[in-house]
Amino acid sequence: MSTIGIIGSGNIGATIARLAIQAGHDVVLSNSRSPQTLWPLAAALGPKARTATPEEAGQAGELILVSVPLHRYRDVPAEPLTGKLVLDTGNYYPDRDGRIAELDSGQATTSSLLQVHLADAQVVKVFNNIWFHHLGILARTSDSPERSTLPVAGDDSDAKASAQALVDQLGYDTYDAGTLADSWRFERDQPAYVTPYGPFDVAAAATPVSTEGLARVLAQATR
Ligand SMILES: NC(=O)c1ccc[n+]([C@@H]2O[C@H](COP(=O)([O-])OP(=O)(O)OC[C@H]3O[C@@H](n4cnc5c(N)ncnc54)[C@H](OP(=O)(O)O)[C@@H]3O)[C@@H](O)[C@H]2O)c1
């Protein structure tokens, strides 16, 4: 079992922390304010969770989850992440993040920007195309006929395989969607983004997405 350093412990970071603890991992939670502000979350998650600064979470984690608003990605400390697998959940929302020319032009993807910032880490994009509520409730064991599939993309095949193994432990099958340059296929507003897993309504049923179903919507991506 691993220690997962979590940089950004909001909706999606906290959901992944819970799934990781259920799978037997330890988590080190961090945010932009202070470790103390995460004490209630750590207490709710139990003894396998602790809190730290982003630098400390980066140092402590054998692998790292980056789940901050995209416009804050340059704040992620690069040095402690050297040589590590970094799972990136980021998405581009111009109303929140401001306009980013390389994304508007299609020259970059959100995760390729993070990879440039974290040049000595191996970035894998995953968990970005599912609403955090659905991520929490659609996790299933590997023998379940209702297991869902998530796309992963990355430039380093070993890192991608490690990410796929972790996602499997957390309750999902994976589909290799190529490199970080290819990851636009499951960025915001593409057919594979969020809606296949169900409506934005906690009262509505979530929809398991099979590998075949995910491959179908990924193939429909356009830009
Ligand atoms: N919400 C979803 O369902 C969902 C699903 C998939 C992907 N995503 C994407 O994942 C990312 C996170 O989304 P979210 O909904 O979890 O956001 P969120 O609930 O607003 O949480 C963001 C977290 O990032 C932390 N943070 C902000 N700036 C930071 C910095 N400079 N250093 C360290 N931590 C920082 C925040 O800490 P403070 O509160 O202390 O500032 C907070 O813990 C976004 O890119 C989003 O588009 C979201």
The ligand as an ORCA input file, in Angstrom:
! r2SCAN-3c Opt
* xyz 0 1
  N     -15.864     19.004     -8.797
  C     -15.798     17.929     -9.616
  O     -16.721     17.099     -9.664
  C     -14.592     17.729    -10.481
  C     -14.498     16.536    -11.193
  C     -13.378     16.289    -11.961
  C     -12.378     17.248    -12.058
  N     -12.514     18.422    -11.382
  C     -11.416     19.407    -11.513
  O     -10.512     19.132    -10.458
  C      -9.973     20.343     -9.948
  C     -10.436     20.511     -8.508
  O     -11.858     20.597     -8.488
  P     -12.686     20.573     -7.142
  O     -14.121     20.628     -7.558
  O     -12.250     19.516     -6.225
  O     -12.306     22.015     -6.550
  P     -12.566     22.563     -5.092
  O     -13.653     21.803     -4.409
  O     -12.708     24.048     -5.258
  O     -11.201     22.248     -4.325
  C     -10.002     22.805     -4.743
  C      -8.938     22.460     -3.717
  O      -7.704     22.968     -4.198
  C      -7.087     23.680     -3.146
  N      -6.196     24.672     -3.689
  C      -6.487     25.799     -4.386
  N      -5.356     26.443     -4.703
  C      -4.338     25.698     -4.208
  C      -2.953     25.855     -4.208
  N      -2.372     26.907     -4.803
  N      -2.196     24.931     -3.573
  C      -2.772     23.871     -2.953
  N      -4.095     23.666     -2.934
  C      -4.874     24.589     -3.548
  C      -8.230     24.285     -2.386
  O      -7.766     24.678     -1.117
  P      -8.334     25.995     -0.393
  O      -9.773     25.736     -0.179
  O      -7.527     26.073      0.861
  O      -8.058     27.127     -1.351
  C      -9.161     23.087     -2.343
  O      -8.762     22.182     -1.344
  C     -10.476     21.445    -10.871
  O      -9.579     21.631    -11.929
  C     -11.779     20.871    -11.399
  O     -12.168     21.454    -12.619
  C     -13.578     18.682    -10.582
*
